[in-house]
């Protein structure tokens, strides 16, 4: 305890009691008597004796607690808190209820709510400990064997995807020994993303941990938590997945209490989010973002965790050979649905709707839902592939799926939802709109729209960029038919597939027109074969029989 000392004697005054004791002991060793020390420092006999017996002053005795207006009511509060030990969890006393009972039942008008709140804040836990129900929160350091344990978790992140701010989910698989972590971002945290994250992480790591992998009680893996034990009722597909890869799951305690049991991956997600996802990344697709994440994971191998002597990559190099081998057969991570196509040529998957070709209306199709996409099959034929929707209640329509119906109903095209989505995605460009407007002006509303639909049908056989080039060329020359667009698009495709020829300058007074046959022959490679010879046939002339005389 530091105190200021006032003395009546001369000399420099010590600043604290420790300094006073040190000065007394120093002067005593130099030969000053007890009385001289008392006079010099202005202290009593007992103070000098205590300084000579110990270099540290005795701690100051705590003052007895002051009486407060709450003292008569403390036993009543303790009784209420003890009754809460056996009460249902949702029917225990709050501070507000304790204060109200003291006012109503015991006329405690002289106390305040703040006095009750301060007392309950400290006394509630003391009563639990006195009853043997208090738990001392202690953390025991753990040592992890190489190749044995891992931790898995999801964390939400914000991404600007195609110009829109959306919430995605960061999957993290972290080896406990080396700290090597593999990350992947998905549109959802469902079971498909959970499985695909595992498959990607295990393939990157090149093996499977031989002991426990720690998990939260997430719905993708756990169907039911059995009481307060470690036993769980697992989802059937998760059980099959674990069996396929030989994973041993250890589920943490529910709620915030179990967060410290996998603190490595909890901290890893926060570190990764702060160091790589700040500022908010701006990408067009999640595939582009995941390519960036793979590069970041490789760069993190050169990082040291806290005061470790070696890097993550060096520890992982020693750990990787100790992992169990991966299975030979892949595991289908997607969820299969058998769905009926409605009259709008759509199927409903997880509250969202996706289009399929109109020829499948009324039929059953198989839809394989993955974490990032939906693949639809009719028998063995793949008929549709969509990027998975993030929000609920949305729809994703492909304009190409409705073209056969639009040929018969061209008036439905201007207001079609699929057309709006094609414009937003950049598949239906301003060049399409300009050519459509010119065709409608030349051929009328119905025939001009039908000509555009025929052009869109060409997109099944021609690349999109060549078709746009063909539309621009046909619009420039005023050729407003699908055949003209097809011809110009094929010209663009041939120019891309062959090296450009030397430009031919137009001759004055002569139009620059080249036939298709001449144009194709100009791109053929030079013929280096030798000229044909008839020398072999001269040998036949030597073997010819002489002519018979004429009778």
ROVOVO-918304 format. One line per field, with one value per residue (C-alpha): residue number from 0; residue in one letter; x, y, z. Coordinates in nm, 4 decimals. Layout:
BEGIN
k = [NUM; ...];
r = [A; ...];
x = [X; ...];
y = [Y; ...];
z = [Z; ...];
END
This chain:
BEGIN
k = [0; 1; 2; 3; 4; 5; 6; 7; 8; 9; 10; 11; 12; 13; 14; 15; 16; 17; 18; 19; 20; 21; 22; 23; 24; 25; 26; 27; 28; 29; 30; 31; 32; 33; 34; 35; 36; 37; 38; 39; 40; 41; 42; 43; 44; 45; 46; 47; 48; 49; 50; 51; 52; 53; 54; 55; 56; 57; 58; 59; 60; 61; 62; 63; 64; 65; 66; 67; 68; 69; 70; 71; 72; 73; 74; 75; 76; 77; 78; 79; 80; 81; 82; 83; 84; 85; 86; 87; 88; 89; 90; 91; 92; 93; 94; 95; 96; 97; 98; 99; 100; 101; 102; 103; 104; 105; 106; 107; 108; 109; 110; 111; 112; 113; 114; 115; 116; 117; 118; 119; 120; 121; 122; 123; 124; 125; 126; 127; 128; 129; 130; 131; 132; 133; 134; 135; 136; 137; 138; 139; 140; 141; 142; 143; 144; 145; 146; 147; 148; 149; 150; 151; 152; 153; 154; 155; 156; 157; 158; 159; 160; 161; 162; 163; 164; 165; 166; 167; 168; 169; 170; 171; 172; 173; 174; 175; 176; 177; 178; 179; 180; 181; 182; 183; 184; 185; 186; 187; 188; 189; 190; 191; 192; 193; 194; 195; 196; 197; 198; 199; 200; 201; 202; 203; 204; 205; 206; 207; 208; 209; 210; 211; 212; 213; 214; 215; 216; 217; 218; 219; 220; 221; 222; 223; 224; 225; 226; 227; 228; 229; 230; 231; 232; 233; 234; 235; 236; 237; 238; 239; 240; 241; 242; 243; 244; 245; 246; 247; 248; 249; 250; 251; 252; 253; 254; 255; 256; 257; 258; 259; 260; 261; 262; 263; 264; 265; 266; 267; 268; 269; 270; 271; 272; 273; 274; 275; 276; 277; 278; 279; 280; 281; 282; 283; 284; 285; 286; 287; 288; 289; 290; 291; 292; 293; 294; 295; 296; 297; 298; 299; 300; 301; 302; 303; 304; 305; 306; 307; 308; 309; 310; 311; 312; 313; 314; 315; 316; 317; 318; 319; 320; 321; 322; 323; 324; 325; 326; 327; 328; 329; 330; 331; 332; 333; 334; 335; 336; 337; 338; 339; 340; 341; 342; 343; 344; 345; 346; 347; 348; 349; 350; 351; 352; 353; 354; 355; 356; 357; 358; 359; 360; 361; 362; 363; 364; 365; 366; 367; 368; 369; 370; 371; 372; 373; 374; 375; 376; 377; 378; 379; 380; 381; 382; 383; 384; 385; 386; 387; 388; 389; 390; 391; 392; 393; 394; 395; 396; 397; 398; 399; 400; 401; 402; 403; 404; 405; 406; 407; 408; 409; 410; 411; 412; 413; 414; 415; 416; 417; 418; 419; 420; 421; 422; 423; 424; 425; 426; 427; 428; 429; 430; 431; 432; 433; 434; 435; 436; 437; 438; 439; 440; 441; 442; 443; 444; 445; 446; 447; 448; 449; 450; 451; 452; 453; 454; 455; 456; 457; 458; 459; 460; 461; 462; 463; 464; 465; 466; 467; 468; 469; 470; 471; 472; 473; 474; 475; 476; 477; 478; 479; 480; 481; 482; 483; 484; 485; 486; 487; 488; 489; 490; 491; 492; 493; 494; 495; 496; 497; 498; 499; 500; 501; 502; 503; 504; 505; 506; 507; 508; 509; 510; 511; 512; 513; 514; 515; 516; 517; 518; 519; 520; 521; 522; 523; 524; 525; 526; 527; 528; 529; 530; 531; 532; 533; 534; 535; 536; 537; 538; 539; 540; 541; 542; 543; 544; 545; 546; 547; 548; 549; 550];
r = [X; X; X; X; X; X; X; X; X; X; X; X; X; X; X; X; X; X; X; X; X; X; X; X; X; X; X; X; X; X; X; X; X; X; X; X; X; X; X; X; X; X; X; X; X; X; X; X; X; X; X; X; X; X; X; X; X; X; X; X; X; X; X; X; X; X; X; X; X; X; X; X; X; X; X; X; X; X; X; X; X; X; X; X; X; X; X; X; X; X; X; X; X; X; X; X; X; X; X; X; X; X; X; X; X; X; X; X; X; X; X; X; X; X; X; X; X; X; X; X; X; X; X; X; X; X; X; X; X; X; X; X; X; X; X; X; X; X; X; X; X; X; X; X; X; X; X; X; X; X; X; X; X; X; X; X; X; X; X; X; X; X; X; X; X; X; X; X; X; X; X; X; X; X; X; X; X; X; X; X; X; X; X; X; X; X; X; X; X; X; X; X; X; X; X; X; X; X; X; X; X; X; X; X; X; X; X; X; X; X; X; X; X; X; X; X; X; X; X; X; X; X; X; X; X; X; X; X; X; X; X; X; X; X; X; X; X; X; X; X; X; X; X; X; X; X; X; X; X; X; X; X; X; X; X; X; X; X; X; X; X; X; X; X; X; X; X; X; X; X; X; X; X; X; X; X; X; X; X; X; X; X; X; X; X; X; X; X; X; X; X; X; X; X; X; X; X; X; X; X; X; X; X; X; X; X; X; X; X; X; X; X; X; X; X; X; X; X; X; X; X; X; X; X; X; X; X; X; X; X; X; X; X; X; X; X; X; X; X; X; X; X; X; X; X; X; X; X; X; X; X; X; X; X; X; X; X; X; X; X; X; X; X; X; X; X; X; X; X; X; X; X; X; X; X; X; X; X; X; X; X; X; X; X; X; X; X; X; X; X; X; X; X; X; X; X; X; X; X; X; X; X; X; X; X; X; X; X; X; X; X; X; X; X; X; X; X; X; X; X; X; X; X; X; X; X; X; X; X; X; X; X; X; X; X; X; X; X; X; X; X; X; X; X; X; X; X; X; X; X; X; X; X; X; X; X; X; X; X; X; X; X; X; X; X; X; X; X; X; X; X; X; X; X; X; X; X; X; X; X; X; X; X; X; X; X; X; X; X; X; X; X; X; X; X; X; X; X; X; X; X; X; X; X; X; X; X; X; X; X; X; X; X; X; X; X; X; X; X; X; X; X; X; X; X; X; X; X; X; X; X; X; X; X; X; X; X; X; X; X; X; X; X; X; X; X; X; X; X; X; X];
x = [0.0000; 0.1558; 0.1127; 0.2624; 0.4675; 0.4922; 0.7831; 0.8998; 1.2676; 1.5088; 1.6202; 1.4580; 1.1175; 1.0437; 0.7574; 0.5963; 0.5935; 0.8179; 1.0724; 1.0385; 1.1130; 1.4098; 1.5520; 1.5099; 1.6818; 1.9642; 2.0301; 2.0079; 2.2849; 2.4939; 2.4660; 2.1750; 1.9895; 1.6181; 1.5587; 1.7639; 1.5611; 1.2396; 1.3573; 1.4911; 1.1782; 0.9125; 0.7765; 0.7103; 0.8906; 0.6610; 0.7091; 1.0864; 1.0538; 0.8282; 1.0697; 1.3636; 1.1738; 1.0431; 1.1192; 0.7506; 0.4930; 0.1928; -0.1108; -0.3711; -0.6645; -0.9847; -1.2443; -1.5624; -1.8488; -2.0697; -2.4281; -2.6779; -3.0524; -3.0512; -2.9075; -3.2440; -3.3645; -3.0558; -3.1763; -3.5038; -3.3150; -3.0948; -3.4044; -3.5482; -3.2197; -3.1993; -3.5532; -3.4443; -3.1975; -3.4828; -3.7240; -3.7818; -3.5270; -3.7828; -3.9581; -3.6766; -3.6541; -3.5250; -3.3858; -3.7009; -3.9228; -3.7159; -3.7411; -4.1175; -4.1659; -3.9657; -4.1871; -4.5184; -4.4586; -4.2125; -4.2722; -3.9088; -3.9767; -3.6390; -3.4304; -3.3671; -3.3566; -2.9823; -2.9061; -3.0904; -2.9303; -2.5752; -2.6334; -2.7980; -2.5191; -2.2613; -2.4797; -2.6529; -2.3309; -2.2121; -2.5312; -2.4867; -2.1321; -2.2468; -2.5066; -2.2428; -2.3799; -2.1307; -1.8715; -1.5316; -1.4519; -1.0981; -0.9231; -0.6739; -0.4032; -0.4152; -0.1493; -0.2598; -0.0910; 0.0000; -0.2548; -0.5051; -0.7539; -0.9312; -1.2046; -1.4853; -1.7148; -1.9160; -1.8960; -2.1055; -1.9367; -2.0633; -1.9745; -2.0651; -2.1756; -2.2492; -2.2995; -2.5356; -2.4433; -2.5263; -2.4496; -2.2582; -2.1044; -1.7375; -1.6582; -1.3347; -1.1590; -0.8551; -0.5999; -0.5349; -0.1623; -0.0266; -0.3019; -0.3357; -0.6821; -0.8805; -1.1626; -1.4534; -1.7400; -2.0922; -2.4271; -2.5817; -2.4752; -2.6924; -2.5950; -2.4779; -2.2329; -2.1266; -2.0406; -1.8742; -1.6623; -1.5390; -1.4631; -1.2680; -1.0750; -0.9840; -0.8685; -0.6490; -0.5039; -0.4530; -0.5874; -0.8288; -0.7605; -0.7215; -0.8970; -1.1696; -1.3057; -1.4892; -1.8243; -2.1019; -2.4503; -2.5380; -2.8488; -2.6525; -2.5068; -2.7196; -3.0884; -3.1370; -2.9350; -2.9970; -3.0163; -2.6927; -2.4772; -2.2440; -2.4815; -2.6516; -2.9005; -2.7199; -2.8693; -2.8637; -2.6713; -2.4122; -2.3679; -2.3140; -2.0665; -1.8659; -1.8598; -1.7373; -1.4422; -1.3791; -1.4414; -1.4922; -1.7147; -1.7022; -1.9890; -1.9321; -2.1662; -2.4699; -2.4644; -2.1867; -2.0546; -1.9146; -1.7414; -1.4145; -1.3999; -1.3082; -1.1483; -0.8870; -1.1296; -1.3402; -1.0359; -0.9239; -1.2509; -1.2236; -0.8591; -0.9332; -1.2294; -1.0334; -0.7189; -0.8589; -1.2201; -1.1624; -1.2611; -1.5696; -1.4652; -1.6397; -1.6743; -1.9070; -1.9388; -1.8590; -1.6311; -1.4119; -1.4008; -1.3107; -1.0157; -0.8906; -0.9415; -0.7326; -0.4430; -0.4823; -0.4750; -0.1498; 0.0036; -0.0986; 0.1325; 0.4196; 0.2558; 0.3569; 0.0883; 0.1765; 0.5225; 0.5613; 0.9153; 0.8055; 0.5493; 0.2149; 0.3501; 0.6480; 0.4264; 0.1847; 0.4703; 0.5384; 0.1692; 0.0461; 0.2080; 0.0336; -0.3185; -0.5316; -0.5646; -0.8666; -1.1221; -1.1001; -1.4685; -1.6170; -1.9206; -2.2206; -2.2586; -2.5714; -2.9276; -3.1462; -3.5080; -3.7658; -3.9944; -4.2814; -4.2564; -4.5534; -4.7307; -4.4902; -4.2048; -4.0618; -3.9678; -3.9715; -3.6609; -3.6272; -3.8850; -3.7162; -3.8241; -3.6046; -3.6937; -3.6518; -3.7277; -4.0984; -4.1000; -4.0782; -4.4020; -4.6015; -4.3096; -4.0968; -3.7309; -3.4384; -3.2826; -2.9449; -2.9051; -2.5443; -2.4161; -2.3671; -2.5728; -2.8729; -2.8414; -3.1579; -3.1649; -3.4299; -3.3223; -2.9485; -2.9654; -2.8768; -3.1510; -3.0783; -2.8077; -2.8694; -2.6687; -2.8297; -3.0399; -2.9328; -3.2608; -3.5859; -3.8903; -3.6960; -3.6974; -3.4259; -3.5454; -3.3494; -3.4929; -3.3682; -3.6040; -3.9114; -3.8159; -4.0251; -4.3323; -4.2507; -4.2352; -4.6067; -4.6763; -4.4448; -4.6632; -4.5573; -4.1899; -4.1912; -4.3295; -4.1555; -3.9806; -3.7101; -3.6356; -3.5878; -3.3493; -3.1577; -3.1150; -2.9930; -2.7444; -2.6115; -2.7273; -2.9812; -2.7714; -2.8628; -2.7627; -3.0488; -3.2910; -3.1744; -3.2045; -3.5463; -3.6745; -3.5526; -3.7094; -4.0440; -4.0355; -3.9620; -4.1802; -4.4408; -4.4792; -4.5493; -4.3109; -4.0306; -4.0519; -4.0636; -3.7496; -3.5761; -3.6819; -3.5310; -3.2098; -3.2150; -3.2546; -2.9248; -2.7583; -2.7892; -2.5361; -2.3303; -2.1269; -2.2924; -2.0201; -2.0307; -2.4086; -2.3882; -2.1280; -2.3575; -2.6498; -2.4421; -2.3198; -2.6680; -2.8149; -2.5481; -2.6296; -3.0054; -3.0289; -3.3184; -3.3585; -3.2321; -3.0468; -2.8454; -2.7549; -2.6480; -2.4256; -2.2558; -2.2126; -2.0437; -1.8147; -1.7116; -1.6544; -1.4312; -1.2284; -1.1658; -1.0686; -0.8186; -0.5320; -0.6330; -0.5350; -0.3614; -0.6166; -0.7062; -0.7400; -1.0454; -0.9828; -1.1233; -1.4518; -1.4953; -1.7047; -1.5274; -1.7325; -1.5799; -1.7627; -1.7808; -1.5867; -1.3026; -1.2958; -1.2690; -0.9993; -0.7967; -0.7681; -0.6579; -0.2905; -0.0620; -0.0632; 0.2933; 0.2194; 0.4174; 0.2431; 0.0896; 0.2898; 0.1809; 0.5241; 0.3939; 0.1440; 0.4285; 0.5281; 0.1939; 0.2605; 0.5741; 0.3739; 0.1152; 0.0752; 0.1439; -0.1627; -0.2845; -0.2781; -0.6066; -0.7545];
y = [0.0000; 0.3311; 0.6149; 0.9549; 1.0053; 1.3289; 1.3746; 1.6372; 1.5609; 1.7135; 1.5537; 1.4175; 1.2657; 0.9156; 0.9099; 0.5825; 0.3420; 0.1019; 0.3829; 0.4678; 0.1113; 0.0969; 0.4214; 0.3028; -0.0280; 0.1484; 0.3939; 0.1145; -0.0734; 0.2446; 0.2462; 0.4782; 0.3818; 0.3201; 0.6578; 0.8391; 0.6721; 0.7815; 1.1416; 1.1449; 1.0094; 1.1214; 0.7749; 0.5716; 0.2830; 0.0168; 0.1517; 0.1249; -0.2303; -0.3341; -0.1818; -0.3681; -0.6995; -0.6873; -0.4922; -0.4971; -0.3033; -0.4891; -0.4509; -0.2101; -0.3792; -0.3515; -0.1243; -0.2907; -0.2552; 0.0418; -0.0150; 0.0560; 0.0817; -0.2532; -0.4542; -0.5476; -0.6857; -0.8862; -1.2094; -1.1786; -1.1388; -1.4385; -1.6476; -1.5584; -1.6436; -1.9796; -2.0602; -1.9974; -2.2859; -2.5384; -2.3213; -2.3691; -2.1818; -1.9492; -1.8743; -1.7394; -1.4029; -1.1110; -0.8044; -0.6162; -0.8849; -0.8954; -0.5179; -0.5258; -0.7964; -0.6002; -0.2972; -0.4839; -0.7445; -0.5750; -0.2000; -0.1365; 0.2169; 0.3471; 0.1338; 0.1877; -0.0412; 0.0252; -0.0969; -0.4253; -0.4747; -0.4295; -0.6744; -0.9414; -0.9178; -1.0456; -1.2505; -1.4727; -1.6509; -1.6755; -1.8579; -2.1001; -2.1776; -2.2214; -2.4718; -2.6653; -2.5686; -2.3048; -2.4030; -2.2443; -2.1559; -2.2748; -2.3411; -2.6251; -2.6056; -2.8941; -3.0699; -3.1986; -3.4878; -3.4345; -3.5665; -3.6539; -3.3729; -3.0946; -2.8353; -2.7260; -2.4240; -2.1781; -1.7985; -1.5397; -1.2832; -0.9956; -0.9867; -0.7464; -1.0037; -0.8715; -0.5227; -0.6379; -0.6628; -1.0176; -1.2351; -1.5542; -1.8235; -1.9015; -2.2704; -2.3398; -2.6737; -2.6349; -2.8948; -2.8587; -2.9436; -2.7329; -2.4698; -2.5342; -2.4104; -2.4478; -2.2028; -2.1937; -1.9473; -2.0680; -1.9048; -2.1015; -2.2995; -2.5999; -2.9630; -2.9446; -2.6644; -2.8548; -3.1632; -2.9753; -2.7810; -3.1085; -3.2606; -2.9542; -2.9306; -3.3002; -3.2950; -2.9907; -3.1469; -3.4810; -3.6922; -3.7371; -3.6721; -4.0011; -3.8916; -3.6474; -3.3632; -3.1062; -2.9647; -2.7393; -2.8836; -2.7520; -2.8850; -3.0186; -3.2874; -3.3094; -3.3944; -3.3932; -3.3120; -3.5714; -3.3857; -3.2487; -3.5380; -3.5677; -3.8071; -3.6857; -3.8159; -3.7528; -3.6799; -3.9936; -3.8387; -3.7011; -4.0464; -4.1899; -3.9109; -3.9702; -4.3426; -4.2846; -4.0683; -4.2310; -3.9128; -3.9312; -3.6466; -3.4849; -3.2419; -2.9438; -2.8319; -2.6416; -2.2636; -2.0291; -2.2778; -2.4987; -2.2243; -2.2617; -2.6326; -2.5434; -2.2079; -2.2646; -2.2503; -1.9798; -1.7537; -1.8610; -1.7455; -1.4084; -1.3688; -1.4645; -1.2294; -0.9321; -0.9892; -1.0993; -0.9821; -0.6207; -0.4148; -0.5999; -0.7949; -0.7112; -1.0048; -1.1190; -1.4805; -1.6884; -1.9051; -1.6001; -1.5281; -1.8877; -1.8735; -1.5738; -1.7619; -2.0537; -1.8159; -1.6608; -2.0036; -2.0868; -1.7541; -1.8157; -2.1180; -1.8738; -1.7270; -1.8022; -1.8482; -1.6356; -1.7342; -2.0667; -2.1256; -2.2517; -2.1528; -2.3195; -2.4712; -2.6263; -2.7826; -2.9078; -3.0681; -3.2854; -3.3519; -3.4333; -3.7814; -3.8853; -3.8223; -4.1197; -4.1718; -4.0482; -4.3007; -4.3966; -4.3407; -3.9881; -3.9038; -3.7341; -3.4176; -3.2886; -3.3645; -3.5358; -3.4309; -3.5806; -3.2964; -3.2357; -2.9505; -2.7135; -2.5313; -2.2368; -2.4744; -2.4402; -2.6639; -2.5655; -2.6440; -2.5243; -2.2414; -2.1175; -2.1751; -2.2620; -2.2974; -2.6011; -2.6425; -2.6143; -2.9572; -3.1061; -2.9519; -3.2146; -3.4571; -3.5597; -3.4557; -3.5203; -3.2135; -3.2374; -2.9457; -2.8498; -2.5727; -2.3294; -2.4645; -2.6736; -2.9372; -3.0822; -3.4123; -3.5737; -3.9351; -3.9237; -3.5893; -3.2676; -3.0202; -2.7217; -2.5807; -2.2791; -2.0857; -2.1447; -1.8616; -1.7130; -1.5574; -1.7450; -1.7145; -1.6179; -1.7491; -1.7962; -1.8291; -1.8975; -1.7284; -2.0138; -2.2556; -2.0643; -2.0062; -2.2936; -2.1530; -1.7956; -1.8959; -1.9744; -1.6813; -1.3967; -1.1410; -1.2830; -1.1926; -0.8184; -0.8810; -1.2113; -1.2402; -1.4489; -1.1567; -0.9173; -1.1607; -1.2084; -0.8310; -0.8103; -1.0913; -0.9308; -1.2132; -0.9892; -0.6903; -0.3451; -0.4836; -0.7352; -0.4554; -0.2399; -0.5255; -0.6184; -0.2624; -0.2455; -0.5842; -0.4803; -0.1586; -0.3506; -0.6610; -0.5669; -0.6551; -1.0271; -1.1141; -0.8916; -1.0534; -1.3974; -1.3152; -1.2198; -1.5495; -1.7361; -1.5417; -1.6414; -2.0051; -1.9701; -1.9243; -2.2998; -2.3615; -2.0418; -1.8748; -1.5746; -1.3260; -1.4351; -1.4027; -1.0476; -0.9638; -1.1063; -0.8995; -0.5814; -0.6541; -0.7421; -0.4293; -0.2142; -0.3529; -0.3563; -0.7371; -0.8044; -1.1797; -1.4689; -1.6148; -1.2958; -1.2919; -1.6566; -1.5826; -1.2880; -1.4852; -1.7705; -1.5203; -1.3906; -1.7463; -1.8221; -1.5064; -1.6131; -1.9675; -1.8675; -1.6218; -1.2908; -1.2604; -0.9579; -0.6884; -0.6448; -0.2842; -0.2166; -0.1227; 0.2056; 0.1654; -0.1934; -0.3076; -0.4947; -0.8163; -1.1598; -1.4861; -1.7320; -1.9954; -1.7535; -1.6306; -1.9828; -2.0795; -1.7750; -1.9160; -2.2636; -2.3548; -2.3685; -2.7005; -2.8408; -3.1759; -3.2611; -3.2362; -3.5629; -3.7668; -4.0235; -4.1881; -4.5097; -4.5463; -4.5478; -4.8916; -5.0257; -4.9029; -5.1229; -5.4370; -5.3689; -5.6454; -5.5587; -5.4917; -5.7741; -5.7201; -5.6229; -5.8985];
z = [0.0000; -0.1077; 0.1432; 0.1888; 0.5035; 0.6994; 0.9358; 1.1812; 1.1303; 0.8786; 0.5569; 0.2437; 0.3107; 0.1720; -0.0849; 0.0223; 0.3125; 0.1189; 0.0747; 0.4444; 0.5484; 0.3073; 0.4511; 0.8105; 0.7351; 0.5503; 0.8364; 1.0914; 0.9095; 0.9277; 1.3103; 1.3947; 1.7110; 1.7395; 1.9028; 1.6372; 1.3628; 1.5321; 1.5496; 1.1922; 1.0259; 1.2731; 1.3417; 1.6516; 1.8111; 1.6598; 1.3080; 1.3414; 1.4757; 1.1873; 0.9326; 1.0802; 1.0850; 0.7253; 0.4081; 0.3078; 0.5068; 0.6362; 0.4069; 0.5251; 0.6905; 0.4889; 0.6334; 0.7555; 0.5058; 0.5649; 0.6528; 0.3728; 0.3488; 0.1623; 0.4559; 0.6160; 0.2818; 0.1799; 0.3506; 0.1558; -0.1743; -0.0896; -0.0246; -0.3665; -0.5387; -0.3594; -0.4698; -0.8314; -0.8112; -0.8465; -1.0478; -1.4231; -1.6322; -1.7864; -1.4557; -1.2413; -1.0702; -1.2676; -1.0910; -1.1831; -1.0301; -0.7077; -0.6752; -0.7319; -0.4680; -0.2137; -0.2741; -0.2736; -0.0028; 0.2331; 0.1860; 0.0900; -0.0274; 0.0881; -0.1520; -0.5254; -0.8252; -0.8764; -0.5226; -0.5858; -0.9275; -0.7918; -0.5088; -0.7276; -0.9866; -0.7343; -0.5026; -0.7594; -0.8628; -0.5009; -0.4067; -0.6983; -0.5824; -0.2209; -0.3417; -0.5339; -0.8725; -0.9701; -1.2284; -1.2343; -1.5970; -1.6610; -1.9909; -2.0088; -2.2798; -2.5261; -2.7335; -3.0741; -3.2505; -3.6186; -3.8647; -3.5929; -3.5292; -3.7169; -3.6679; -3.9006; -3.8929; -4.1029; -4.0791; -4.2569; -4.4842; -4.6961; -5.0658; -5.3455; -5.6029; -5.9536; -5.8072; -5.5297; -5.1610; -5.0433; -4.7419; -4.8163; -4.5957; -4.5442; -4.4851; -4.2964; -4.2372; -4.0066; -3.8992; -3.5254; -3.5285; -3.8138; -3.8322; -4.2061; -4.3081; -4.6298; -4.7046; -4.9478; -4.9928; -5.0720; -5.1327; -4.8446; -4.5403; -4.6271; -4.6395; -5.0012; -4.9157; -4.6019; -4.8080; -5.0953; -4.8491; -4.6980; -5.0374; -5.1497; -4.8214; -4.8076; -5.1702; -5.1013; -4.7864; -4.9610; -4.6738; -4.3859; -4.0139; -3.8281; -3.5074; -3.4071; -3.6180; -3.4037; -3.5189; -3.4006; -3.3763; -3.7224; -3.8934; -4.1905; -3.9616; -3.6452; -3.6547; -3.2754; -2.9624; -2.6903; -2.3611; -2.2153; -2.3349; -2.6340; -2.8088; -3.1251; -3.3797; -3.7086; -4.0483; -4.2641; -4.5546; -4.3124; -4.1599; -4.5085; -4.5914; -4.2723; -4.3395; -4.6952; -4.5862; -4.2478; -4.0470; -3.6694; -3.5476; -3.2035; -3.1400; -2.9122; -2.6385; -2.7652; -2.7658; -2.6683; -2.4127; -2.6859; -2.8850; -2.6899; -2.7748; -3.1321; -3.0703; -3.3405; -3.6319; -3.4620; -3.4484; -3.7957; -3.9555; -3.7842; -3.8878; -4.2492; -4.2674; -4.1315; -4.3413; -4.6782; -4.6990; -4.5943; -4.7859; -4.9103; -5.2236; -5.5515; -5.7945; -6.0693; -5.9552; -5.6484; -5.8640; -5.9259; -5.5517; -5.4663; -5.7057; -5.5113; -5.1839; -5.3079; -5.3768; -5.0317; -4.8667; -5.0457; -4.9385; -4.5754; -4.5629; -4.5107; -4.1995; -3.8396; -3.5751; -3.2717; -3.1392; -3.3191; -3.4443; -3.7880; -4.0502; -4.1172; -4.4378; -4.2589; -3.9930; -4.2603; -4.4573; -4.1527; -4.0898; -4.4405; -4.4694; -4.1453; -4.2800; -4.3784; -4.7571; -4.9487; -5.0829; -5.4483; -5.5282; -5.5210; -5.3083; -5.4670; -5.2623; -5.4381; -5.3348; -5.5947; -5.6521; -5.8881; -5.9903; -6.2293; -6.4800; -6.4521; -6.7341; -6.7008; -6.7872; -6.4355; -6.1456; -5.7775; -5.5697; -5.2092; -5.2475; -5.5683; -5.9281; -6.2280; -6.5966; -6.8231; -7.1974; -7.2802; -7.4453; -7.0931; -6.9630; -6.7749; -6.7451; -6.4478; -6.4487; -6.2134; -6.0512; -5.8765; -5.6341; -5.5546; -5.3319; -5.6219; -5.9119; -6.0155; -6.2913; -6.4496; -6.6424; -6.8586; -6.8590; -6.9323; -7.1137; -6.9349; -7.0244; -6.7950; -6.5724; -6.3483; -6.0937; -5.7560; -5.6173; -5.2840; -5.1654; -5.1094; -5.3292; -5.6410; -5.9961; -6.2559; -6.6145; -6.9335; -7.2422; -7.4618; -7.2845; -7.4116; -7.7762; -7.9178; -7.7455; -7.8478; -8.2157; -8.1879; -7.9510; -8.0591; -7.8840; -7.5443; -7.5927; -7.5040; -7.1545; -7.0833; -6.7464; -6.9104; -7.1460; -6.8515; -6.6838; -7.0103; -7.0367; -6.6758; -6.7355; -7.0548; -7.2829; -7.4578; -7.5635; -7.7023; -8.0445; -8.0112; -7.9263; -8.2192; -8.4698; -8.3259; -8.3612; -8.7221; -8.8046; -8.6527; -8.8549; -9.1758; -9.1341; -8.8760; -8.5086; -8.5463; -8.8291; -8.6959; -8.3515; -8.5060; -8.7058; -8.3801; -8.2215; -8.5170; -8.4584; -8.0902; -8.1954; -8.3816; -8.0424; -7.9823; -8.2601; -8.2725; -7.9968; -7.8367; -7.9328; -8.2995; -8.3023; -8.1658; -8.4303; -8.6970; -8.5694; -8.5815; -8.9348; -9.0601; -8.8988; -9.0659; -9.4114; -9.3542; -9.3784; -9.1372; -9.1783; -8.9702; -9.2706; -9.3146; -8.9451; -8.9653; -9.2665; -9.0942; -8.7707; -8.9551; -9.1269; -8.7841; -8.6636; -8.9635; -8.9066; -8.5475; -8.6430; -8.9174; -8.9287; -9.0807; -9.4477; -9.5985; -9.6707; -10.0368; -10.1412; -10.3548; -10.7179; -10.8399; -11.0204; -10.9001; -10.6032; -10.3253; -10.3487; -10.2902; -10.3445; -10.0558; -10.2561; -10.3338; -9.9764; -9.8360; -10.0908; -9.9866; -9.6347; -9.7436; -9.6836; -9.9929; -10.1844; -10.1732; -10.3374; -10.6606; -10.9964; -11.1256; -11.3784; -11.6475; -11.6821; -11.5286; -11.8085; -12.0732; -11.9459; -12.0580; -12.4121; -12.4383; -12.3587; -12.6292; -12.8921; -13.2611; -13.4716; -13.6896; -14.0680; -14.2210; -14.4406];
END
